[in-house]
Amino acid sequence: MKLAITGKGGVGKTTLSSLLARLYASEGRKVTAIEANLDQNLAMALGFTPEEAQSIKPIAELTDLIEERTGARPGTHAPLYKLNPKVDDIAERFSLTKNGVRLLLLGAVKTGGSGCFCPESALLKTLMTYLILGKTDVLIMDMDAGVEHMSRGTTESVDAFIIVVEPGKRSLATAETIRNMASDLGIKKCYIVGNKITSDKDKQFIRDNSDNFEVLGFISLDDKVREADLQGISAFDTAPKVLDDIKAIKDKLQEISQEKNA
């Protein structure tokens, strides 16, 4: 099961990513969670302590490693560097495991513009390709509203490209923009998860304004999720209603995976 989860900032990507990861891990599945989100809140959402979270170094900030693997130091102007560096040991060396979930932080490429292809980008993209095409049992990627770390050659191995939205025109407009970017990479189908749902009216609003998407399910607005965030703990242990909602989404994802592999 390989899942990419994205959406507009603040819609609840990390909530969905973390609780799906914990659910799969609770079944005994081997789960790798990838933090490709600038906010880097996934660690605490998974139940890591602040001290544990700080001990995990983002790959994009490991300048010595990047230079060793690509032949170019980040921030310098190197005319040549390796586009396919060695990455098969990185996830094991620079991750931390808790509650059955192995967490790896990608970090942000801070040089150039959004279209920058530099040593950091080369390493991150190669690493993502290795993880997506590899034999990882469950891979969950918590991503910004974009597809920067993915490549055309990896998209067919992703079981679901999930865009989290909330009831509102701006959130759904962002979903459409993300869908268009994903289409450029050959991603043929994007799915919607509606979050912060307070009523059937909210659900219907999302259905009525997402004609280009299949809706996987809905997650209730629950103060217990906010309380868990304020306390720096995982909502897996405090928000049973939201957990039930995400279990239903997980069941739907299993159906999709079985159909894809049939």
SENUZA-60451 format. One line per field, with one value per residue: residue number from 1; x, y, z of N, C-alpha, C in turn. Coordinates in nm, 3 decimals. Example, Ala and Ser with C-alpha at 12.3 -4.5 7.8 and 13.67 -1.06 7.14 Angstrom:
! residues 2
nr <- c(1, 2)
n.east <- c(1.319, 1.285)
n.north <- c(-0.569, -0.225)
n.up <- c(0.780, 0.708)
ca.east <- c(1.230, 1.367)
ca.north <- c(-0.450, -0.106)
ca.up <- c(0.780, 0.714)
c.east <- c(1.320, 1.290)
c.north <- c(-0.330, 0.003)
c.up <- c(0.780, 0.787)
***
This chain:
! residues 262
nr <- c(1, 2, 3, 4, 5, 6, 7, 8, 9, 10, 11, 12, 13, 14, 15, 16, 17, 18, 19, 20, 21, 22, 23, 24, 25, 26, 27, 28, 29, 30, 31, 32, 33, 34, 35, 36, 37, 38, 39, 40, 41, 42, 43, 44, 45, 46, 47, 48, 49, 50, 51, 52, 53, 54, 55, 56, 57, 58, 59, 60, 61, 62, 63, 64, 65, 66, 67, 68, 69, 70, 71, 72, 73, 74, 75, 76, 77, 78, 79, 80, 81, 82, 83, 84, 85, 86, 87, 88, 89, 90, 91, 92, 93, 94, 95, 96, 97, 98, 99, 100, 101, 102, 103, 104, 105, 106, 107, 108, 109, 110, 111, 112, 113, 114, 115, 116, 117, 118, 119, 120, 121, 122, 123, 124, 125, 126, 127, 128, 129, 130, 131, 132, 133, 134, 135, 136, 137, 138, 139, 140, 141, 142, 143, 144, 145, 146, 147, 148, 149, 150, 151, 152, 153, 154, 155, 156, 157, 158, 159, 160, 161, 162, 163, 164, 165, 166, 167, 168, 169, 170, 171, 172, 173, 174, 175, 176, 177, 178, 179, 180, 181, 182, 183, 184, 185, 186, 187, 188, 189, 190, 191, 192, 193, 194, 195, 196, 197, 198, 199, 200, 201, 202, 203, 204, 205, 206, 207, 208, 209, 210, 211, 212, 213, 214, 215, 216, 217, 218, 219, 220, 221, 222, 223, 224, 225, 226, 227, 228, 229, 230, 231, 232, 233, 234, 235, 236, 237, 238, 239, 240, 241, 242, 243, 244, 245, 246, 247, 248, 249, 250, 251, 252, 253, 254, 255, 256, 257, 258, 259, 260, 261, 262)
n.east <- c(0.085, 0.082, 0.066, -0.003, -0.051, -0.203, -0.280, -0.441, -0.285, -0.339, -0.569, -0.579, -0.406, -0.193, -0.319, -0.478, -0.271, -0.112, -0.291, -0.378, -0.131, -0.079, -0.298, -0.251, -0.009, -0.097, -0.212, -0.003, 0.138, 0.422, 0.522, 0.616, 0.647, 0.656, 0.766, 0.703, 0.633, 0.636, 0.572, 0.634, 0.504, 0.438, 0.573, 0.507, 0.234, 0.228, 0.301, 0.558, 0.788, 0.876, 1.155, 1.239, 1.143, 1.304, 1.544, 1.547, 1.687, 1.625, 1.656, 1.728, 1.885, 2.124, 2.409, 2.670, 2.622, 2.474, 2.665, 2.853, 2.706, 2.613, 2.821, 2.833, 2.818, 2.549, 2.417, 2.632, 2.775, 2.784, 2.899, 2.857, 2.692, 2.581, 2.288, 2.148, 2.200, 2.337, 2.105, 1.998, 2.049, 1.965, 1.706, 1.705, 1.919, 1.863, 1.617, 1.351, 1.181, 0.860, 0.578, 0.537, 0.572, 0.791, 0.961, 1.059, 1.217, 1.199, 1.257, 1.315, 1.406, 1.610, 1.732, 1.730, 1.436, 1.094, 1.120, 1.371, 1.645, 1.870, 2.158, 2.037, 1.770, 1.804, 1.890, 1.671, 1.457, 1.547, 1.558, 1.284, 1.181, 1.309, 1.191, 0.917, 0.904, 1.010, 1.003, 0.854, 0.607, 0.382, 0.358, 0.337, 0.294, 0.318, 0.245, 0.323, 0.113, 0.162, 0.371, 0.641, 0.845, 0.803, 0.817, 0.761, 0.810, 0.743, 0.476, 0.285, 0.309, 0.194, -0.075, -0.290, -0.361, -0.423, -0.623, -0.678, -0.954, -1.154, -1.486, -1.548, -1.488, -1.225, -1.054, -1.136, -1.077, -0.798, -0.758, -0.829, -0.624, -0.402, -0.471, -0.439, -0.160, -0.075, -0.171, 0.006, 0.220, 0.136, -0.045, -0.343, -0.578, -0.718, -0.809, -1.056, -1.069, -1.287, -1.255, -1.303, -1.581, -1.908, -2.173, -2.433, -2.480, -2.231, -2.094, -2.241, -2.190, -1.918, -1.930, -2.087, -1.917, -1.692, -1.655, -1.461, -1.343, -1.321, -1.482, -1.340, -1.417, -1.523, -1.417, -1.492, -1.533, -1.366, -1.311, -1.131, -0.917, -0.789, -0.725, -0.543, -0.340, -0.266, -0.158, 0.052, 0.040, -0.059, -0.357, -0.458, -0.486, -0.678, -0.905, -1.158, -1.386, -1.300, -1.104, -1.257, -1.382, -1.161, -1.084, -1.288, -1.223, -0.977, -1.060, -1.190, -0.972, -0.837, -1.006, -0.971, -0.701, -0.703, -0.860, -0.693, -0.474, -0.584)
n.north <- c(-0.119, 0.202, 0.535, 0.871, 1.175, 1.484, 1.840, 2.161, 2.392, 2.330, 2.174, 1.921, 1.715, 1.593, 1.482, 1.280, 1.131, 1.047, 0.898, 0.697, 0.569, 0.478, 0.306, 0.105, 0.009, -0.093, -0.324, -0.486, -0.438, -0.338, -0.020, 0.274, 0.615, 0.915, 1.235, 1.495, 1.750, 2.095, 2.194, 1.997, 1.844, 1.585, 1.400, 1.440, 1.402, 1.134, 1.037, 1.068, 1.203, 1.551, 1.563, 1.327, 1.378, 1.596, 1.470, 1.348, 1.399, 1.610, 1.499, 1.675, 1.857, 1.740, 1.807, 1.705, 1.437, 1.469, 1.584, 1.374, 1.172, 1.284, 1.427, 1.698, 1.995, 2.123, 2.447, 2.535, 2.604, 2.362, 2.225, 1.963, 1.677, 1.378, 1.234, 1.015, 0.918, 0.697, 0.556, 0.355, 0.294, 0.501, 0.544, 0.360, 0.449, 0.715, 0.742, 0.709, 0.491, 0.442, 0.326, 0.134, 0.261, 0.374, 0.672, 0.914, 1.213, 1.438, 1.712, 2.054, 2.191, 2.458, 2.629, 2.817, 2.826, 2.701, 2.526, 2.429, 2.216, 2.064, 1.941, 1.857, 1.817, 1.615, 1.402, 1.369, 1.311, 1.076, 0.913, 0.904, 0.772, 0.524, 0.435, 0.429, 0.248, 0.030, -0.253, -0.185, -0.241, -0.080, 0.247, 0.582, 0.906, 1.226, 1.517, 1.848, 2.093, 1.992, 1.820, 1.785, 1.606, 1.377, 1.160, 1.092, 0.824, 0.691, 0.704, 0.512, 0.316, 0.409, 0.359, 0.523, 0.863, 1.106, 1.381, 1.602, 1.784, 2.059, 2.174, 2.424, 2.670, 2.755, 2.554, 2.339, 2.444, 2.448, 2.174, 2.106, 2.234, 2.088, 1.839, 1.887, 1.931, 1.680, 1.527, 1.596, 1.439, 1.195, 1.082, 0.934, 0.927, 1.100, 1.111, 1.225, 1.327, 1.439, 1.666, 1.791, 1.787, 1.878, 1.826, 1.667, 1.840, 1.961, 1.740, 1.701, 1.939, 1.911, 1.684, 1.788, 1.974, 1.853, 1.720, 1.598, 1.403, 1.100, 1.046, 0.940, 0.932, 1.077, 1.290, 1.363, 1.684, 1.736, 1.824, 1.685, 1.617, 1.862, 1.913, 1.708, 1.792, 2.031, 1.927, 1.790, 1.518, 1.196, 1.178, 0.931, 0.802, 0.947, 1.034, 0.873, 0.882, 1.014, 0.834, 0.610, 0.711, 0.728, 0.465, 0.365, 0.493, 0.375, 0.109, 0.148, 0.221, -0.021, -0.174, -0.040, -0.090, -0.369, -0.394, -0.265, -0.437, -0.665)
n.up <- c(0.000, -0.107, -0.044, -0.125, 0.027, 0.019, -0.006, 0.055, 0.284, 0.629, 0.615, 0.721, 0.646, 0.783, 1.006, 0.885, 0.760, 0.980, 1.141, 0.970, 0.933, 1.197, 1.228, 1.033, 1.135, 1.379, 1.300, 1.261, 1.032, 0.837, 0.850, 0.683, 0.722, 0.547, 0.586, 0.398, 0.416, 0.473, 0.726, 0.911, 1.119, 1.153, 1.313, 1.593, 1.569, 1.523, 1.766, 1.863, 2.101, 2.169, 2.196, 2.071, 1.814, 1.740, 1.712, 1.470, 1.166, 0.892, 0.556, 0.350, 0.479, 0.537, 0.460, 0.424, 0.361, 0.125, -0.042, -0.046, -0.177, -0.417, -0.525, -0.520, -0.328, -0.138, -0.215, -0.357, -0.683, -0.887, -1.184, -1.264, -1.132, -0.965, -1.088, -1.012, -0.732, -0.475, -0.257, -0.103, 0.164, 0.319, 0.438, 0.649, 0.806, 0.880, 1.006, 1.250, 1.469, 1.608, 1.792, 1.599, 1.357, 1.114, 1.075, 0.842, 0.754, 0.488, 0.439, 0.325, 0.008, -0.014, -0.191, -0.499, -0.713, -0.718, -0.922, -0.905, -0.974, -0.809, -0.619, -0.372, -0.450, -0.640, -0.479, -0.302, -0.478, -0.599, -0.373, -0.299, -0.523, -0.494, -0.253, -0.315, -0.529, -0.410, -0.176, 0.043, 0.289, 0.379, 0.274, 0.351, 0.250, 0.360, 0.222, 0.091, -0.078, -0.352, -0.595, -0.591, -0.512, -0.648, -0.937, -1.287, -1.336, -1.103, -1.038, -1.114, -0.927, -0.699, -0.490, -0.421, -0.473, -0.265, -0.190, 0.061, 0.172, 0.294, 0.381, 0.160, -0.090, -0.158, -0.068, -0.229, -0.478, -0.465, -0.460, -0.720, -0.862, -0.769, -0.872, -1.145, -1.159, -1.078, -1.287, -1.490, -1.425, -1.493, -1.321, -1.299, -1.155, -0.888, -0.547, -0.312, 0.028, 0.266, 0.528, 0.867, 0.903, 0.980, 0.936, 0.734, 0.531, 0.486, 0.377, 0.142, 0.009, -0.056, -0.222, -0.431, -0.541, -0.642, -0.893, -1.053, -0.904, -0.707, -0.405, -0.110, 0.156, 0.473, 0.742, 1.070, 1.229, 1.524, 1.852, 2.003, 1.845, 1.806, 2.073, 2.121, 1.953, 2.080, 2.311, 2.213, 2.145, 2.007, 1.818, 1.784, 2.023, 2.155, 2.014, 1.936, 1.763, 1.529, 1.460, 1.394, 1.165, 0.994, 0.981, 0.819, 0.580, 0.534, 0.486, 0.245, 0.086, 0.084, -0.075, -0.318, -0.366, -0.397, -0.626, -0.808, -0.817, -0.910)
ca.east <- c(0.000, 0.162, -0.031, 0.044, -0.158, -0.170, -0.393, -0.417, -0.236, -0.435, -0.693, -0.578, -0.326, -0.112, -0.411, -0.509, -0.149, -0.066, -0.384, -0.368, -0.007, -0.097, -0.393, -0.182, 0.089, -0.168, -0.243, 0.122, 0.199, 0.547, 0.481, 0.710, 0.582, 0.747, 0.728, 0.746, 0.551, 0.722, 0.539, 0.703, 0.428, 0.397, 0.636, 0.426, 0.104, 0.247, 0.326, 0.696, 0.807, 0.951, 1.298, 1.256, 1.121, 1.421, 1.660, 1.539, 1.740, 1.574, 1.757, 1.773, 1.979, 2.245, 2.494, 2.783, 2.568, 2.437, 2.789, 2.911, 2.629, 2.592, 2.944, 2.820, 2.773, 2.435, 2.447, 2.743, 2.743, 2.861, 2.854, 2.819, 2.669, 2.510, 2.143, 2.094, 2.293, 2.306, 2.009, 1.933, 2.073, 1.930, 1.588, 1.742, 2.015, 1.820, 1.478, 1.326, 1.058, 0.781, 0.442, 0.534, 0.584, 0.922, 0.943, 1.171, 1.190, 1.269, 1.307, 1.288, 1.516, 1.602, 1.800, 1.659, 1.292, 1.021, 1.163, 1.514, 1.694, 2.001, 2.197, 1.936, 1.654, 1.842, 1.893, 1.536, 1.374, 1.595, 1.516, 1.141, 1.162, 1.352, 1.094, 0.788, 0.915, 1.066, 0.917, 0.793, 0.472, 0.293, 0.429, 0.243, 0.367, 0.248, 0.307, 0.267, 0.020, 0.240, 0.420, 0.780, 0.938, 0.765, 0.858, 0.669, 0.838, 0.699, 0.334, 0.204, 0.321, 0.118, -0.211, -0.389, -0.316, -0.536, -0.624, -0.766, -1.022, -1.255, -1.596, -1.510, -1.450, -1.080, -0.994, -1.166, -1.001, -0.662, -0.762, -0.828, -0.488, -0.316, -0.506, -0.378, -0.017, -0.058, -0.196, 0.129, 0.310, 0.074, -0.138, -0.470, -0.694, -0.698, -0.923, -1.085, -1.118, -1.340, -1.223, -1.370, -1.721, -2.000, -2.312, -2.454, -2.470, -2.089, -2.062, -2.303, -2.117, -1.796, -1.968, -2.138, -1.812, -1.573, -1.698, -1.349, -1.281, -1.396, -1.472, -1.311, -1.487, -1.528, -1.365, -1.569, -1.466, -1.365, -1.221, -1.028, -0.799, -0.723, -0.669, -0.423, -0.237, -0.219, -0.080, 0.165, 0.025, -0.128, -0.503, -0.489, -0.519, -0.772, -1.018, -1.214, -1.479, -1.220, -1.036, -1.356, -1.398, -1.043, -1.091, -1.375, -1.143, -0.877, -1.129, -1.211, -0.841, -0.807, -1.083, -0.906, -0.575, -0.735, -0.903, -0.575, -0.385, -0.658)
ca.north <- c(0.000, 0.324, 0.645, 1.009, 1.256, 1.624, 1.931, 2.298, 2.400, 2.336, 2.097, 1.798, 1.610, 1.522, 1.400, 1.161, 1.052, 0.985, 0.798, 0.581, 0.499, 0.407, 0.197, -0.005, -0.047, -0.169, -0.454, -0.558, -0.405, -0.263, 0.110, 0.385, 0.744, 1.013, 1.375, 1.581, 1.868, 2.197, 2.217, 1.893, 1.812, 1.445, 1.324, 1.445, 1.342, 0.989, 1.001, 1.092, 1.315, 1.659, 1.529, 1.227, 1.444, 1.679, 1.385, 1.302, 1.506, 1.612, 1.457, 1.790, 1.936, 1.661, 1.856, 1.614, 1.320, 1.509, 1.598, 1.241, 1.090, 1.346, 1.488, 1.844, 2.044, 2.214, 2.588, 2.569, 2.590, 2.251, 2.201, 1.823, 1.598, 1.254, 1.246, 0.893, 0.881, 0.582, 0.595, 0.238, 0.283, 0.627, 0.531, 0.286, 0.526, 0.848, 0.738, 0.667, 0.412, 0.443, 0.276, 0.052, 0.343, 0.432, 0.808, 0.974, 1.351, 1.479, 1.849, 2.144, 2.242, 2.602, 2.708, 2.825, 2.839, 2.576, 2.437, 2.401, 2.078, 2.081, 1.816, 1.815, 1.766, 1.487, 1.298, 1.346, 1.247, 0.938, 0.842, 0.879, 0.668, 0.398, 0.392, 0.399, 0.129, -0.079, -0.355, -0.138, -0.293, 0.036, 0.374, 0.694, 1.030, 1.348, 1.609, 1.981, 2.101, 1.981, 1.686, 1.812, 1.496, 1.259, 1.160, 1.018, 0.681, 0.631, 0.727, 0.392, 0.231, 0.469, 0.304, 0.630, 1.000, 1.155, 1.524, 1.633, 1.912, 2.093, 2.241, 2.560, 2.683, 2.768, 2.422, 2.258, 2.500, 2.396, 2.033, 2.102, 2.270, 1.973, 1.734, 1.922, 1.904, 1.535, 1.476, 1.615, 1.328, 1.070, 1.031, 0.937, 0.941, 1.154, 1.089, 1.331, 1.300, 1.560, 1.676, 1.896, 1.776, 1.900, 1.791, 1.609, 1.952, 1.972, 1.629, 1.723, 2.049, 1.856, 1.598, 1.871, 2.059, 1.772, 1.632, 1.526, 1.318, 1.004, 1.078, 0.820, 0.936, 1.204, 1.290, 1.458, 1.787, 1.684, 1.901, 1.598, 1.625, 1.987, 1.897, 1.624, 1.876, 2.124, 1.852, 1.727, 1.373, 1.141, 1.166, 0.788, 0.761, 1.039, 1.076, 0.749, 0.908, 1.040, 0.708, 0.528, 0.769, 0.697, 0.320, 0.346, 0.535, 0.269, -0.004, 0.186, 0.213, -0.163, -0.215, 0.018, -0.162, -0.502, -0.378, -0.228, -0.552, -0.782)
ca.up <- c(0.000, -0.121, -0.042, -0.124, 0.086, -0.001, 0.006, 0.100, 0.420, 0.738, 0.594, 0.798, 0.581, 0.882, 1.085, 0.807, 0.740, 1.105, 1.191, 0.879, 0.966, 1.325, 1.207, 0.964, 1.228, 1.482, 1.240, 1.243, 0.904, 0.845, 0.799, 0.671, 0.700, 0.490, 0.607, 0.289, 0.443, 0.532, 0.866, 0.988, 1.240, 1.150, 1.423, 1.715, 1.539, 1.532, 1.905, 1.904, 2.192, 2.105, 2.193, 1.966, 1.686, 1.709, 1.683, 1.331, 1.081, 0.754, 0.458, 0.272, 0.558, 0.559, 0.352, 0.399, 0.292, -0.011, -0.119, -0.063, -0.270, -0.548, -0.574, -0.515, -0.197, -0.148, -0.209, -0.446, -0.825, -0.944, -1.322, -1.279, -1.013, -0.994, -1.088, -0.951, -0.626, -0.390, -0.152, -0.046, 0.307, 0.386, 0.523, 0.770, 0.886, 0.922, 1.048, 1.388, 1.474, 1.732, 1.772, 1.479, 1.237, 1.089, 1.023, 0.770, 0.716, 0.367, 0.449, 0.213, -0.073, 0.014, -0.294, -0.625, -0.706, -0.705, -1.028, -0.887, -0.970, -0.751, -0.553, -0.275, -0.524, -0.702, -0.375, -0.251, -0.580, -0.612, -0.252, -0.309, -0.624, -0.433, -0.152, -0.378, -0.612, -0.329, -0.119, 0.167, 0.305, 0.373, 0.263, 0.358, 0.226, 0.399, 0.128, 0.071, -0.191, -0.474, -0.627, -0.626, -0.485, -0.723, -1.077, -1.372, -1.329, -0.976, -1.008, -1.133, -0.809, -0.589, -0.491, -0.416, -0.456, -0.186, -0.162, 0.174, 0.157, 0.394, 0.313, 0.122, -0.230, -0.176, -0.050, -0.346, -0.590, -0.450, -0.501, -0.867, -0.904, -0.741, -0.968, -1.273, -1.147, -1.074, -1.423, -1.567, -1.391, -1.533, -1.219, -1.371, -1.069, -0.754, -0.459, -0.215, 0.163, 0.327, 0.670, 0.946, 0.864, 1.092, 0.901, 0.601, 0.436, 0.451, 0.288, 0.011, -0.055, -0.114, -0.336, -0.541, -0.596, -0.672, -1.002, -1.113, -0.803, -0.628, -0.262, -0.031, 0.283, 0.546, 0.879, 1.150, 1.310, 1.661, 1.938, 2.061, 1.757, 1.841, 2.207, 2.107, 1.893, 2.183, 2.409, 2.146, 2.148, 1.890, 1.828, 1.781, 2.159, 2.221, 1.929, 1.880, 1.654, 1.410, 1.426, 1.323, 1.030, 0.913, 0.956, 0.703, 0.464, 0.516, 0.423, 0.104, 0.021, 0.064, -0.193, -0.436, -0.387, -0.447, -0.765, -0.889, -0.829, -0.960)
c.east <- c(0.088, 0.064, 0.041, -0.071, -0.118, -0.295, -0.348, -0.370, -0.349, -0.560, -0.695, -0.502, -0.252, -0.199, -0.442, -0.386, -0.111, -0.160, -0.391, -0.244, -0.022, -0.194, -0.326, -0.082, 0.023, -0.209, -0.118, 0.189, 0.327, 0.525, 0.599, 0.630, 0.687, 0.692, 0.788, 0.670, 0.638, 0.696, 0.606, 0.635, 0.396, 0.453, 0.549, 0.287, 0.110, 0.275, 0.470, 0.699, 0.881, 1.100, 1.326, 1.242, 1.243, 1.543, 1.661, 1.581, 1.679, 1.685, 1.813, 1.874, 2.110, 2.345, 2.611, 2.737, 2.536, 2.561, 2.852, 2.840, 2.617, 2.720, 2.939, 2.765, 2.655, 2.477, 2.563, 2.699, 2.834, 2.811, 2.806, 2.794, 2.582, 2.359, 2.075, 2.189, 2.247, 2.215, 1.957, 1.954, 2.018, 1.812, 1.621, 1.829, 1.956, 1.671, 1.470, 1.190, 0.992, 0.639, 0.428, 0.548, 0.726, 0.903, 1.072, 1.131, 1.268, 1.330, 1.282, 1.416, 1.508, 1.672, 1.717, 1.511, 1.226, 1.062, 1.308, 1.541, 1.840, 2.040, 2.094, 1.816, 1.684, 1.838, 1.752, 1.449, 1.417, 1.552, 1.367, 1.112, 1.197, 1.247, 0.961, 0.794, 0.966, 0.959, 0.858, 0.648, 0.369, 0.379, 0.326, 0.324, 0.279, 0.314, 0.244, 0.172, 0.097, 0.292, 0.570, 0.872, 0.904, 0.812, 0.763, 0.688, 0.787, 0.547, 0.248, 0.208, 0.251, -0.027, -0.317, -0.321, -0.434, -0.520, -0.725, -0.824, -1.111, -1.368, -1.562, -1.458, -1.298, -1.011, -1.016, -1.097, -0.856, -0.655, -0.757, -0.691, -0.392, -0.345, -0.441, -0.227, 0.010, -0.078, -0.072, 0.230, 0.251, -0.016, -0.279, -0.590, -0.654, -0.827, -0.934, -1.122, -1.164, -1.314, -1.300, -1.519, -1.810, -2.142, -2.317, -2.447, -2.327, -2.049, -2.117, -2.234, -1.992, -1.828, -2.010, -2.029, -1.682, -1.604, -1.585, -1.284, -1.378, -1.374, -1.453, -1.389, -1.473, -1.478, -1.436, -1.479, -1.478, -1.263, -1.110, -0.902, -0.720, -0.657, -0.541, -0.308, -0.179, -0.130, 0.042, 0.162, -0.052, -0.278, -0.548, -0.537, -0.630, -0.899, -1.081, -1.309, -1.403, -1.148, -1.132, -1.377, -1.282, -1.032, -1.177, -1.302, -1.038, -0.939, -1.153, -1.081, -0.803, -0.882, -1.017, -0.778, -0.600, -0.781, -0.787, -0.488, -0.454, -0.613)
c.north <- c(0.123, 0.441, 0.779, 1.097, 1.402, 1.710, 2.069, 2.297, 2.408, 2.252, 1.966, 1.683, 1.525, 1.436, 1.270, 1.071, 0.977, 0.875, 0.677, 0.499, 0.418, 0.289, 0.078, -0.072, -0.133, -0.306, -0.539, -0.534, -0.325, -0.129, 0.207, 0.511, 0.844, 1.152, 1.458, 1.712, 1.970, 2.218, 2.117, 1.867, 1.664, 1.367, 1.323, 1.387, 1.190, 0.943, 1.013, 1.209, 1.427, 1.628, 1.426, 1.289, 1.525, 1.596, 1.334, 1.417, 1.499, 1.582, 1.577, 1.876, 1.862, 1.692, 1.764, 1.490, 1.354, 1.522, 1.462, 1.163, 1.150, 1.402, 1.639, 1.886, 2.139, 2.360, 2.631, 2.547, 2.484, 2.222, 2.058, 1.761, 1.478, 1.275, 1.125, 0.843, 0.757, 0.626, 0.477, 0.221, 0.402, 0.611, 0.461, 0.371, 0.651, 0.853, 0.697, 0.598, 0.422, 0.399, 0.199, 0.129, 0.398, 0.567, 0.860, 1.114, 1.386, 1.617, 1.926, 2.181, 2.394, 2.690, 2.709, 2.843, 2.704, 2.477, 2.398, 2.252, 2.086, 1.951, 1.765, 1.751, 1.630, 1.375, 1.266, 1.272, 1.101, 0.854, 0.809, 0.769, 0.531, 0.346, 0.352, 0.269, 0.008, -0.168, -0.314, -0.186, -0.181, 0.162, 0.486, 0.823, 1.149, 1.464, 1.747, 1.978, 2.102, 1.840, 1.690, 1.692, 1.369, 1.272, 1.072, 0.867, 0.613, 0.627, 0.602, 0.300, 0.289, 0.421, 0.413, 0.763, 1.074, 1.304, 1.549, 1.772, 1.936, 2.163, 2.388, 2.564, 2.686, 2.633, 2.335, 2.311, 2.454, 2.250, 2.020, 2.136, 2.153, 1.861, 1.761, 1.897, 1.754, 1.473, 1.489, 1.504, 1.192, 1.008, 1.046, 0.963, 0.992, 1.134, 1.204, 1.268, 1.433, 1.559, 1.792, 1.903, 1.790, 1.853, 1.723, 1.717, 1.973, 1.862, 1.654, 1.837, 1.997, 1.768, 1.683, 1.951, 1.984, 1.669, 1.547, 1.425, 1.211, 1.037, 0.949, 0.815, 1.070, 1.184, 1.400, 1.564, 1.745, 1.763, 1.816, 1.595, 1.751, 1.977, 1.812, 1.706, 1.972, 2.054, 1.785, 1.576, 1.327, 1.133, 1.021, 0.741, 0.843, 1.068, 0.954, 0.771, 0.931, 0.913, 0.615, 0.579, 0.725, 0.545, 0.292, 0.386, 0.430, 0.147, 0.024, 0.178, 0.069, -0.217, -0.165, -0.058, -0.301, -0.496, -0.349, -0.349, -0.677, -0.818)
c.up <- c(0.000, -0.138, -0.040, -0.080, 0.081, 0.014, 0.051, 0.246, 0.522, 0.722, 0.673, 0.733, 0.685, 0.973, 1.012, 0.794, 0.867, 1.152, 1.099, 0.911, 1.094, 1.309, 1.138, 1.058, 1.336, 1.433, 1.221, 1.110, 0.928, 0.774, 0.796, 0.640, 0.654, 0.514, 0.495, 0.296, 0.516, 0.681, 0.959, 1.123, 1.252, 1.269, 1.547, 1.692, 1.545, 1.674, 1.949, 2.003, 2.119, 2.093, 2.085, 1.829, 1.644, 1.673, 1.539, 1.240, 0.941, 0.653, 0.382, 0.346, 0.586, 0.448, 0.321, 0.323, 0.146, -0.098, -0.147, -0.174, -0.409, -0.609, -0.576, -0.380, -0.216, -0.134, -0.295, -0.590, -0.885, -1.085, -1.344, -1.143, -1.051, -0.984, -1.024, -0.841, -0.549, -0.276, -0.072, 0.105, 0.387, 0.481, 0.655, 0.863, 0.948, 0.959, 1.195, 1.390, 1.611, 1.700, 1.641, 1.349, 1.228, 1.018, 0.961, 0.726, 0.590, 0.382, 0.322, 0.140, -0.068, -0.089, -0.421, -0.605, -0.697, -0.813, -1.018, -0.896, -0.934, -0.681, -0.452, -0.345, -0.585, -0.599, -0.328, -0.352, -0.600, -0.493, -0.258, -0.410, -0.567, -0.335, -0.215, -0.458, -0.534, -0.269, 0.016, 0.175, 0.293, 0.373, 0.258, 0.350, 0.259, 0.324, 0.134, -0.049, -0.322, -0.491, -0.657, -0.612, -0.562, -0.867, -1.156, -1.358, -1.204, -0.960, -1.024, -1.013, -0.687, -0.598, -0.491, -0.394, -0.394, -0.159, -0.051, 0.154, 0.279, 0.321, 0.284, -0.020, -0.248, -0.163, -0.173, -0.471, -0.585, -0.493, -0.652, -0.922, -0.884, -0.841, -1.103, -1.271, -1.149, -1.211, -1.511, -1.541, -1.430, -1.429, -1.274, -1.282, -0.931, -0.674, -0.359, -0.080, 0.221, 0.477, 0.734, 0.912, 0.988, 1.064, 0.766, 0.493, 0.392, 0.352, 0.147, -0.064, -0.124, -0.234, -0.456, -0.609, -0.625, -0.781, -1.059, -1.021, -0.754, -0.482, -0.183, 0.099, 0.350, 0.689, 0.957, 1.213, 1.456, 1.743, 1.997, 1.976, 1.790, 1.979, 2.202, 2.050, 1.997, 2.285, 2.348, 2.152, 2.025, 1.915, 1.821, 1.919, 2.223, 2.143, 1.861, 1.763, 1.524, 1.365, 1.352, 1.181, 0.940, 0.890, 0.834, 0.574, 0.432, 0.447, 0.275, 0.025, -0.007, -0.058, -0.321, -0.470, -0.447, -0.593, -0.857, -0.916, -0.882, -1.102)
***
